[in-house]
Amino acid sequence: DVKVTQSSRYLVKRTGEKVFLECVQDMDHENMFWYRQDPGLGLRLIYFSYDVKMKEKGDIPEGYSVSREKKERFSLILESASTNQTSMYLCASSLWGAPSGRRDTQYFGPGTRLTVL
Amino acid sequence: DQQVKQNSPSLSVQEGRISILNCDYTNSMFDYFLWYKKYPAEGPTFLISISSIKDKNEDGRFTVFLNKSAKHLSLHIVPSQPGDSAVYFCAASEGETSGSRLTFGEGTQLTVNP
């Protein structure tokens, strides 16, 4: 079974703080993704990565950066947290070259509920 | 620009009846579609998918239908069970590249009443 873990389930930070969200997957997946989930907006892609040291902007990258130094780990960084970054953050991973019928299936971690005060 | 839309934020059905969740998309390049289920305080879990070369895919109580001309897909759950109560997300991807990015809808909260 694929396991995607996130460093914290709940996090409370102050405006202006630098925040690190960590994600680790144990299935040797090439692709990793960071989303945020907000009511009425669904899941929106922040950043993704197809390989170590590689990153691509998603739909809402402003205010965020990422780091992928090792294949299994993908970090999301909020350089200076703001109240509008209060959200549920979800990490996912997927396999490059998945077998037919399972293409693009992403496996998600449990999420980190971040509150910025 | 919402390329994948789930117009019903919520749906309530009786146990044993059919649940039908709908999803519309605008990008004609989408060729693979997935449904995810999400319980509170958990990450989404994959439920079922369909390729654009098919119009139906069935897995137990879950069936996904795709109408390419209408750019519409639906998820049928028969019979519905209380444990199916969750938020359901429709997602789509384009291109042959495996592991490519997904575009998600807003989600529909399904409540199955005993």
Contacts between the chains, C-beta under 8 A, distances in Angstrom:
chain1	res1	chain2	res2	distance
A	4	B	43	7.2
A	9	B	41	7.6
A	29	B	99	7.8
A	30	B	99	6.5
A	31	B	99	4.0
A	33	B	101	7.2
A	35	B	104	7.8
A	40	B	9	7.0
A	40	B	106	5.8
A	41	B	106	6.2
A	42	B	4	7.9
A	42	B	6	7.6
A	42	B	89	6.3
A	42	B	104	4.6
A	42	B	105	5.4
A	42	B	106	4.1
A	42	B	107	5.2
A	43	B	44	7.4
A	43	B	89	6.5
A	43	B	91	7.9
A	43	B	104	4.1
A	44	B	104	7.6
A	45	B	101	6.0
A	45	B	102	7.7
A	45	B	103	7.8
A	48	B	101	6.0
A	50	B	99	7.3
A	58	B	101	7.1
A	90	B	43	5.6
A	90	B	44	7.3
A	92	B	43	7.6
A	94	B	98	7.7
A	94	B	99	4.3
A	95	B	98	7.1
A	95	B	99	6.2
A	96	B	98	5.7
A	96	B	99	4.6
A	97	B	98	5.1
A	97	B	99	7.6
A	98	B	98	4.8
A	98	B	99	6.7
A	101	B	49	7.5
A	101	B	51	7.8
A	102	B	49	7.6
A	103	B	32	5.8
A	103	B	49	7.8
A	103	B	51	7.8
A	103	B	93	7.7
A	103	B	98	5.0
A	103	B	99	7.9
A	104	B	32	5.6
A	104	B	34	6.9
A	104	B	49	7.8
A	104	B	93	4.6
A	104	B	98	6.4
A	104	B	99	6.3
A	104	B	100	5.9
A	104	B	102	6.3
A	105	B	34	6.8
A	105	B	46	5.1
A	105	B	49	6.9
A	106	B	46	7.5
A	106	B	102	6.2
A	107	B	46	7.3
A	108	B	36	7.9
A	108	B	43	3.2
A	108	B	44	4.9
A	108	B	45	7.1
A	109	B	43	5.1
A	110	B	41	7.3
A	110	B	42	5.7
A	110	B	43	5.1
A	111	B	41	7.3
A	111	B	42	7.2
A	111	B	43	5.4
A	113	B	41	7.9
